[in-house]
C-alpha cells in the first residue's frame, strides 16, 4: 500500500525480508533456467554461458546494483548481436566448434567496461531521450529476428546462414527437412506456453510455464528417443574441456570486433535503462532506481561474466516482472535467484542434459512473438499515426541493417516528422520555457514544441522545482505540440512526485487536441479535428441504461485515479483507465462501480486486465489491509513465517484466503467479525482491500455483466451492513 514503510537495504533488508526474497528468487530461478540455456544456444555459444551470466548477475552484480527488484541476466534482445559477432569472428554454434566464442567474450569485456563508464559519467538520464516508438520498433524487430532464427532448431531443420531477410526465405524449405520428433516437442512446448496463462487451475498456476515445458518435454524426449533429438550439452567438469572459457582479444584489430563492442555497450545500456524504469513503475513501494549505478553494475557484471565464459547481462524485464509479482522486497531476491541457478548447475547437469533444444528454441519463438505480436502493432497504431510510422520504419530499418543503425534511422525519421509538424530547430534539444515563482509554487510556462529530445532540459527544471517547492505547475497555454514520449514521461513524473508528497499539475491543455483517443497520445494545437468524444460502445450503452433505470449517476470515465489506490490496483499493477462509472448513495455510504483496466508487468511483456470493482466510501475506521487467495508461493512463505492473520474459528476461510494488514491486527480482526466471516465462507470467492479510508470489493478479474453487477452490489451492501 502506498504508505507502507520502505523496505530496508543491505543486511537489515536480508534479515527483515528473507522469506519473501528467498521464495521469489526460487520462483524466478525456475523461469530463468530454461531461458538462460535457450538464449545462450540461440546466441551461438555454449549453454553454460547463459547460466554464468545469470549467476554472476545474481550473486555479484546485485550487490552493487542501483535497482531494487530487478533481475539481472542474459537477455533475448542481445541474441542478435552475440550471434552476429560469433559468426563474423570464427563461427557460431556447436557445429562450428564455437570458434567465434572466445572473441565474442573479448568484445563483451570491453563493451561492459564502456557501459560501466556510461554510469560513471552519469549518462543514465539519456534513457529519457529515446522515443518510445523507435524503441518498441527495435524490440519488435528483435522479436521477428528471434522467431526466424529459432524456428529452424524448434522444428529440427538445419539452420541456414546469411542476413535475416535471406534466412527468412528459407523457412518454406525448412518444413521439407524438419525432424518429426523435434516438431512434436515444439508443438507440446508451444501449447503449454499458450494455454498456461489462460488456465485458472491452481495446481497448474503454481509452476511457471517454462518449467512446465521442461516437466513435460523431458519425459516426451525420453519416450521419443533422445538419440533422435538435439539435446543440451553441458560440461561435467567446469574447469575442464567445455567448461569455463577464457576470452580472446586476437580479433581486436578487426571491424567485426568493434561493431560487436559498440552493439554490446549501447544496446545493453538502452535495454537496462528501459527495463529498470519500467520495473520501477511496478515496484509496490514506488522506489526510483539509481540508473547510473545500474549501468555500472550491469557493465562490470558483464565484463566479469565474460572473463569466465559468460554472456553479457542486463536488468531483464520478464524475470523482473515475475520477481515483483512474486512479492520480492529487495535485491536479495536477485541474489537468491543466482544462488539457486548455481545450485542447479552444480548438482543438476544430468537433468539439464535431458532437455531437448527444440523445447528451448520454441520458448524463444514464443518470446519473439510477444515482442512483435499483432497486439504491439495495434497498440502503436492506437497511440497515433506518427508513432505507428516511426515504429514501422524502425522495425524495417533494423531488419534491413542492424540494431544500432536501425534505431538511429527511427530517431532521424521522427525528427523529420516533428520538423514537418512545425517544430523549430532551436527547440530540438532545448525546451522553450519561462519560469515563475510564487511562494511554495513554481510555474514552468512552456512554449513551442515539447518533444523527446528536449525533455531532458525540461526535466532538469522540473527536478529543481519539486525539490525546492511544494507544488509545480506546467502551463501549456503556449505549447503547439507535445509528442507521445513526453506525455508518457510527464504522466510518470507526476505519479512519482505524488508518491513523494509533491504535486505536479498540468494546466491549460484545452487547445491541444489529442491525435488519437489514447490517454497519452501526442497533442497538436494545429489539429483541426477534436477527438475528445470517444465512440460510445455497446457496453457503455448497457451500463448507462442500467444506471438510468436505477436512477444512479453515470460517468463514461474518470481522469483522477488517486482515490482508487488499493492493493489490487497500485501494488504490482498500474491503472490505465477507469470507465463506465456508476455511482449512488445508500445509508450515508457512497458506492462507485467501475470498469478498471490495469497493466501487470512491463513494456511488451505486460498483461492487460479488465475488472469490474466496487468502491465504498463513508465507512468509519477502515483499516489498511488486503485479502487474497492462498497459493503455492504463499504456502511456501508460511514454512518460514506466518505473516497473515488467521481465524481459528473459521478454518475454511483461513484455508483459502490470506489476510494481510498494514494496520494493527486488532483493527483488522474488528472488521472481520463473525458475521462477515460466516458470509465469506458461504458466498463464493470475493476479494477485498482497504486503504485506510475506503473499501474495495471485486469478484474475478473480469468485466461483469448486468446480472453480475447487481449481484456484487447486493453482496457488497450486505458486507457493509455487517461491518
HELIX and SHEET records of a PDB file:
HELIX    1   1 UNK A   10  UNK A   16  1                                   7    
HELIX    2   2 UNK A   18  UNK A   42  1                                  25    
HELIX    3   3 UNK A   47  UNK A   59  1                                  13    
HELIX    4   4 UNK A   61  UNK A   63  5                                   3    
HELIX    5   5 UNK A   76  UNK A   78  5                                   3    
HELIX    6   6 UNK A   79  UNK A   88  1                                  10    
HELIX    7   7 UNK A   94  UNK A   96  5                                   3    
HELIX    8   8 UNK A  101  UNK A  120  1                                  20    
HELIX    9   9 UNK A  124  UNK A  128  5                                   5    
HELIX   10  10 UNK A  132  UNK A  155  1                                  24    
HELIX   11  11 UNK A  164  UNK A  168  1                                   5    
HELIX   12  12 UNK A  171  UNK A  174  1                                   4    
HELIX   13  13 UNK A  180  UNK A  196  1                                  17    
HELIX   14  14 UNK A  202  UNK A  205  1                                   4    
HELIX   15  15 UNK A  209  UNK A  224  1                                  16    
HELIX   16  16 UNK A  226  UNK A  228  5                                   3    
HELIX   17  17 UNK A  255  UNK A  280  1                                  26    
HELIX   18  18 UNK A  291  UNK A  307  1                                  17    
HELIX   19  19 UNK A  317  UNK A  325  1                                   9    
HELIX   20  20 UNK A  332  UNK A  347  1                                  16    
HELIX   21  21 UNK A  349  UNK A  352  1                                   4    
HELIX   22  22 UNK A  357  UNK A  371  1                                  15    
HELIX   23  23 UNK A  374  UNK A  383  1                                  10    
HELIX   24  24 UNK A  385  UNK A  400  1                                  16    
HELIX   25  25 UNK A  403  UNK A  420  1                                  18    
HELIX   26  26 UNK A  425  UNK A  427  5                                   3    
HELIX   27  27 UNK A  455  UNK A  468  1                                  14    
HELIX   28  28 UNK A  484  UNK A  499  1                                  16    
HELIX   29  29 UNK A  538  UNK A  550  1                                  13    
HELIX   30  30 UNK A  562  UNK A  564  5                                   3    
HELIX   31  31 UNK A  567  UNK A  570  1                                   4    
HELIX   32  32 UNK A  603  UNK A  605  5                                   3    
HELIX   33  33 UNK A  632  UNK A  640  1                                   9    
HELIX   34  34 UNK A  651  UNK A  656  1                                   6    
HELIX   35  35 UNK A  665  UNK A  671  1                                   7    
HELIX   36  36 UNK A  674  UNK A  682  1                                   9    
HELIX   37  37 UNK A  706  UNK A  722  1                                  17    
SHEET    1   A 2 UNK A  71  UNK A  73  0                                        
SHEET    2   A 2 UNK A 314  UNK A 316 -1                                        
SHEET    1   B 4 UNK A 433  UNK A 438  0                                        
SHEET    2   B 4 UNK A 441  UNK A 450 -1                                        
SHEET    3   B 4 UNK A 471  UNK A 482  1                                        
SHEET    4   B 4 UNK A 503  UNK A 507  1                                        
SHEET    1   C 5 UNK A 433  UNK A 438  0                                        
SHEET    2   C 5 UNK A 441  UNK A 450 -1                                        
SHEET    3   C 5 UNK A 471  UNK A 482  1                                        
SHEET    4   C 5 UNK A 523  UNK A 524 -1                                        
SHEET    5   C 5 UNK A 513  UNK A 514 -1                                        
SHEET    1   D 8 UNK A 553  UNK A 558  0                                        
SHEET    2   D 8 UNK A 574  UNK A 586 -1                                        
SHEET    3   D 8 UNK A 589  UNK A 600 -1                                        
SHEET    4   D 8 UNK A 607  UNK A 617 -1                                        
SHEET    5   D 8 UNK A 695  UNK A 698 -1                                        
SHEET    6   D 8 UNK A 687  UNK A 691 -1                                        
SHEET    7   D 8 UNK A 624  UNK A 629 -1                                        
SHEET    8   D 8 UNK A 657  UNK A 661 -1                                        
END                                                                             
